[in-house]
Amino acid sequence: MVPEDFSLPTPGWYSDPSVASQVRWWDGEQWSQHVARNELVPRRRGAVVRSVVGGVAIALVVVGLVAVAAMLVFVAALDDWAQNK
């Protein structure tokens, strides 16, 4: 027997009861065929590690290029200073 104050959940996106990595649309009476990726489920650890390592590698390359450019400007300025002395 169903209690009198029982009501079905309101329509909306809910965790898919059959696939944890996705959400499924509940139309207020039944599950629909509409699904989407569940953004609350973390990505695989390997994917996160690869993206962090890639970001660090890009940052190191940028810092290296800026350092080389700064050294070239410094050497050019020092050379000009030495010639004008």
N, C-alpha and C positions, 0 to 999 in steps of 0.2 A: 504494500500500500504506500502511495506517495503522500508525503505531508502536504497539508493545505497551503503552506507558505512556500512550497517548492516552486522555483521558476528556472527555466533554462538560461544559460548565459546569454548576454546580449551579443548581437552580431559583431564580429571583429576578427582580427588576426590572433591566433593562439598557437602555442607550441604544438606541432604536429604529433599526435599520439603514436604514430608509426615510424617517424623519422626525426630524431632529435635535432638534426642540423637544419631543419626547415620549419617554417610556420605555415599553417593552413587556415583558410578563411572559414569561419563558422557563420552560417547565415541566420542563426537564431533557432534553427530547427535541426540542421544536419551539417556535416562537413561537406564543403564544396570540393571541386577538383583544383581550385586555385591554390598554388603554393608559392612560397618565396624563401630565400635564404634567411635563416635565423641569425640575425646580426649579434645576438647575445651569446651564441656558441663560439668560443675562441677558435681561431684557425689552428691548423696543425702546427706544432712547435717548430718543425723544420722550416715552414714557410716564414714564420716570424723571424727565426734566426737568420735566414737568408736575406730578408729585407733589412734587418739591422746591420748585418755585415756589409751589404751593398751600400747602405747609407754611410757607414763609417769609411768605406773605401772611397766613395765620391768626395766626402769631406776632406780626407787626407790628400787627394789629388788636387782639390781646389786650394788648400792651404799651401801645398808645395808649389803650385803655379804662382800664387801671390808672393811667396818668399823669393822665388827666382826673379820675378818682375821687380821686386823691391831691391834686390841685390844689383840688378842691372842698372836701375836708376841711380843707386848709391855710387856704383863704380863710375858711371858716366859723370855724375856730379863731382866726384873726387878727381877724376881726370881733368875736367874743365878747371877746377880750382887749382890743380897743380900746374897747368899750362899758363894760367893767368897770374901766378904768384911771382 
